[in-house]
Amino acid sequence: MKKEVVLVALLAVAVLASGIGVVYTRHINRQLFIQLQKLHVERDNLEVERELLQLEQSTLVTDAAVEDIARRRLNMLTPDPGEVFYITPHE
């Protein structure tokens, strides 16, 4: 009779430990899933930012944009044709 009680007690402990393991595993899975969702949102936001930066870069490298920046920020002006000197290399 004593063997049966010990066996039942051991099985009860094993079932309890198994249940705790399942609960713990599900908890970890939920935490990882939440973290994964946050990372997906961050990735999407970074992708949008990258596309906006690429668009901004493509507009800044045009000749008109360079000229506009030179005029507004650096107060540069287009020289008169008589003030332009062309330098050519001597061979």
ZIFEN-V168053 format. One record per backbone hydrogen bond with DSSP energy under -1.0 kcal/mol. NH is the residue of the N-H (numbers start at 1). CO is the residue of the C=O. If there is no record, write none. Layout:
nh = (NH/NH)
co = (CO/CO)
This chain:
nh = (5/6/7/8/9/10/11/12/13/14/15/16/17/18/19/20/21/22/23/24/25/26/27/28/29/30/31/32/33/34/35/36/37/38/39/40/41/42/43/44/45/46/47/48/49/50/51/52/53/54/55/56/57/58/59/60/61/66/67/68/69/70/71/72/73/74/76/83)
co = (1/2/3/4/5/6/7/8/9/10/11/12/13/14/15/16/17/18/19/20/21/22/23/24/25/26/27/28/29/30/31/32/33/34/35/36/37/38/39/40/41/42/43/44/45/46/47/48/49/50/51/52/53/54/55/56/57/62/63/64/65/66/67/68/69/69/70/80)
